[in-house]
Amino acid sequence: KIFITGASGGIGSAICDKFVNKKFTLVLTSSSDDKILKLKEKYGDKHYYFKIDLSDAENLQTSLDEISKNHKDISIIVNNAGKTHDNLIFRMKNNQWTEVLQTNLNSNYQIIKSLLPNMLANKYGKIIGISSIVGSTGNPGQANYVASKAGLVGLYKSIALEVAKRNINVNIISPGFISTSMTDNLNEEQ
């Protein structure tokens, strides 16, 4: 089984398609009932679907406890979900900062910490995180997003060193701009 967050987004959908074609059972998360319904229509009832608000740490943990208990055979985690709430730093509200950091960074910690014990017991696993090129370059008006994506790089590098000898492979991917709904608001120069 493969666990994928942000399964209904542009990158998430492409990842799902790849693994369905390789005959994996999908354990998918998305943030709304509407998106979950669309995923079920697309992939059918042989897969598992969870409506999870990654910005709500308590809701996420409750779902992870259930997933960890009922899907001990998850061999791949793809932490793909991401959120932007852009603003210049001097105008940024505290909730813009905390929601983006919880969704993009803290959720990865919670997911890995919750699902890793099963991988260790199974002596096999792959953990993939989706960061962003702006995590290394910076981007005006996105201090929260950039901080979360830069934090992922450090998190994944550290976890990789912790679990490499246990047959768990950990990678972080930092794509550039990809045409998805998240980049629709950017102008040509950006």
WOBEL-V335311 format. One record per residue. N is the residue number from 1. RES is the residue in three letters. PHI is phi in radians with two decimals (none if undefined). OMEGA is omega in radians with two decimals (999 if undefined). Layout:
# WOBEL-V335311
<<N | RES | PHI | OMEGA> <N | RES | PHI | OMEGA>>
This chain:
# WOBEL-V335311
<<1 | LYS | none | 3.07> <2 | ILE | -2.18 | 3.12> <3 | PHE | -1.78 | -3.09> <4 | ILE | -2.29 | 3.02> <5 | THR | -1.61 | 3.14> <6 | GLY | 1.10 | -3.00> <7 | ALA | -1.17 | -3.07> <8 | SER | -1.64 | 3.14> <9 | GLY | -1.36 | -3.10> <10 | GLY | -1.07 | -3.14> <11 | ILE | -1.22 | -3.13> <12 | GLY | -1.02 | -3.14> <13 | SER | -1.11 | 3.12> <14 | ALA | -1.13 | 3.11> <15 | ILE | -1.14 | 3.12> <16 | CYS | -0.99 | -3.11> <17 | ASP | -1.03 | 3.13> <18 | LYS | -1.03 | -3.05> <19 | PHE | -1.35 | 3.03> <20 | VAL | -1.10 | 3.12> <21 | ASN | -1.11 | 3.10> <22 | LYS | -1.63 | 3.05> <23 | LYS | 1.21 | 3.04> <24 | PHE | -1.37 | 2.93> <25 | THR | -1.52 | -3.07> <26 | LEU | -1.66 | 2.96> <27 | VAL | -2.08 | -2.93> <28 | LEU | -1.97 | 3.02> <29 | THR | -2.11 | 2.98> <30 | SER | -2.67 | -2.93> <31 | SER | -1.67 | -3.11> <32 | SER | -2.49 | 3.10> <33 | ASP | -1.05 | -3.13> <34 | ASP | -1.07 | 3.14> <35 | LYS | -1.18 | 3.10> <36 | ILE | -1.08 | 3.13> <37 | LEU | -1.05 | 3.12> <38 | LYS | -1.11 | 3.10> <39 | LEU | -1.12 | 3.13> <40 | LYS | -1.09 | 3.11> <41 | GLU | -1.10 | -3.09> <42 | LYS | -1.33 | -3.00> <43 | TYR | -1.85 | 3.06> <44 | GLY | 1.52 | -2.98> <45 | ASP | -1.63 | 3.07> <46 | LYS | -1.55 | -3.10> <47 | HIS | -2.07 | -3.04> <48 | TYR | -2.12 | -3.02> <49 | TYR | -2.31 | 3.14> <50 | PHE | -2.33 | 3.01> <51 | LYS | -1.44 | -3.10> <52 | ILE | -2.35 | 3.01> <53 | ASP | -1.66 | -3.08> <54 | LEU | -1.12 | 3.12> <55 | SER | -1.38 | 3.11> <56 | ASP | -1.90 | -3.04> <57 | ALA | -1.01 | -3.11> <58 | GLU | -1.22 | 3.09> <59 | ASN | -1.05 | 3.13> <60 | LEU | -1.06 | -3.08> <61 | GLN | -1.13 | 3.10> <62 | THR | -1.03 | 3.12> <63 | SER | -1.14 | -3.13> <64 | LEU | -1.12 | 3.10> <65 | ASP | -1.07 | 3.11> <66 | GLU | -1.18 | -3.13> <67 | ILE | -1.10 | -3.14> <68 | SER | -1.07 | -3.12> <69 | LYS | -1.28 | -3.01> <70 | ASN | -1.69 | -3.12> <71 | HIS | -2.36 | -3.09> <72 | LYS | -1.18 | -3.08> <73 | ASP | -1.70 | 3.03> <74 | ILE | -1.15 | -3.11> <75 | SER | -1.85 | 3.13> <76 | ILE | -2.35 | 3.02> <77 | ILE | -2.03 | 3.01> <78 | VAL | -2.12 | 3.10> <79 | ASN | -1.55 | -3.02> <80 | ASN | -1.89 | -3.03> <81 | ALA | -1.03 | 3.10> <82 | GLY | -2.65 | -3.10> <83 | LYS | -2.48 | 3.00> <84 | THR | -2.05 | 3.01> <85 | HIS | -2.63 | -2.92> <86 | ASP | -1.30 | 3.03> <87 | ASN | -3.04 | 3.02> <88 | LEU | -1.14 | -2.99> <89 | ILE | -0.99 | -3.10> <90 | PHE | -1.31 | 3.07> <91 | ARG | -1.86 | -3.04> <92 | MET | -1.15 | 3.09> <93 | LYS | -1.46 | 3.14> <94 | ASN | -0.98 | -3.12> <95 | ASN | -1.20 | 3.06> <96 | GLN | -1.12 | 3.12> <97 | TRP | -1.15 | -3.01> <98 | THR | -1.19 | 3.13> <99 | GLU | -1.12 | -3.13> <100 | VAL | -1.20 | 3.13> <101 | LEU | -1.14 | 3.10> <102 | GLN | -1.14 | -3.08> <103 | THR | -1.17 | -2.97> <104 | ASN | -1.58 | -3.06> <105 | LEU | -2.06 | -3.06> <106 | ASN | -1.05 | 3.14> <107 | SER | -1.07 | 3.12> <108 | ASN | -1.10 | 3.07> <109 | TYR | -1.02 | -3.11> <110 | GLN | -1.07 | -3.09> <111 | ILE | -1.13 | -3.11> <112 | ILE | -1.10 | -3.13> <113 | LYS | -1.04 | -3.10> <114 | SER | -1.37 | -3.03> <115 | LEU | -1.70 | -3.13> <116 | LEU | -1.07 | -3.13> <117 | PRO | -0.95 | 3.09> <118 | ASN | -1.15 | 3.10> <119 | MET | -1.10 | 3.12> <120 | LEU | -1.10 | 3.11> <121 | ALA | -1.13 | 3.14> <122 | ASN | -1.45 | 3.13> <123 | LYS | 1.02 | 3.13> <124 | TYR | -2.86 | 3.02> <125 | GLY | 3.12 | 3.04> <126 | LYS | -2.33 | -3.14> <127 | ILE | -2.16 | -3.09> <128 | ILE | -2.17 | 3.07> <129 | GLY | -1.99 | 3.09> <130 | ILE | -1.91 | 3.09> <131 | SER | -1.68 | 3.11> <132 | SER | -2.82 | 3.09> <133 | ILE | -1.02 | -3.13> <134 | VAL | -1.17 | 3.04> <135 | GLY | -1.10 | 3.07> <136 | SER | -1.84 | -3.06> <137 | THR | -1.71 | -2.97> <138 | GLY | 1.40 | 3.12> <139 | ASN | -2.82 | -3.10> <140 | PRO | -1.02 | 3.11> <141 | GLY | 1.42 | -3.11> <142 | GLN | -2.29 | -3.12> <143 | ALA | -0.98 | -3.14> <144 | ASN | -1.16 | -3.13> <145 | TYR | -1.10 | -3.12> <146 | VAL | -1.10 | 3.12> <147 | ALA | -1.06 | -3.14> <148 | SER | -1.15 | -3.10> <149 | LYS | -1.30 | 3.05> <150 | ALA | -1.17 | 3.11> <151 | GLY | -1.08 | 3.11> <152 | LEU | -1.05 | -3.12> <153 | VAL | -1.05 | 3.12> <154 | GLY | -1.12 | 3.13> <155 | LEU | -1.03 | -3.08> <156 | TYR | -1.20 | 3.10> <157 | LYS | -1.09 | -3.14> <158 | SER | -1.18 | 3.13> <159 | ILE | -1.12 | 3.11> <160 | ALA | -0.99 | 3.13> <161 | LEU | -1.17 | -3.13> <162 | GLU | -1.24 | -2.96> <163 | VAL | -1.99 | -3.08> <164 | ALA | -0.99 | -3.10> <165 | LYS | -1.31 | -3.14> <166 | ARG | -1.82 | 3.12> <167 | ASN | 1.15 | 3.05> <168 | ILE | -2.01 | -3.10> <169 | ASN | -1.75 | -3.08> <170 | VAL | -2.16 | 3.13> <171 | ASN | -2.39 | 3.04> <172 | ILE | -2.14 | -3.13> <173 | ILE | -2.01 | -3.14> <174 | SER | -2.10 | -3.13> <175 | PRO | -1.19 | 2.93> <176 | GLY | -1.42 | -3.13> <177 | PHE | -1.23 | 3.10> <178 | ILE | -2.11 | -3.09> <179 | SER | -1.21 | 3.07> <180 | THR | -2.40 | 3.13> <181 | SER | -1.08 | -3.14> <182 | MET | -1.20 | -3.12> <183 | THR | -1.73 | -3.11> <184 | ASP | -1.03 | -3.09> <185 | ASN | -1.47 | -3.11> <186 | LEU | -1.44 | 3.08> <187 | ASN | -1.51 | -3.06> <188 | GLU | -1.04 | -3.12> <189 | GLU | -1.10 | 3.12> <190 | GLN | -1.13 | 999>>
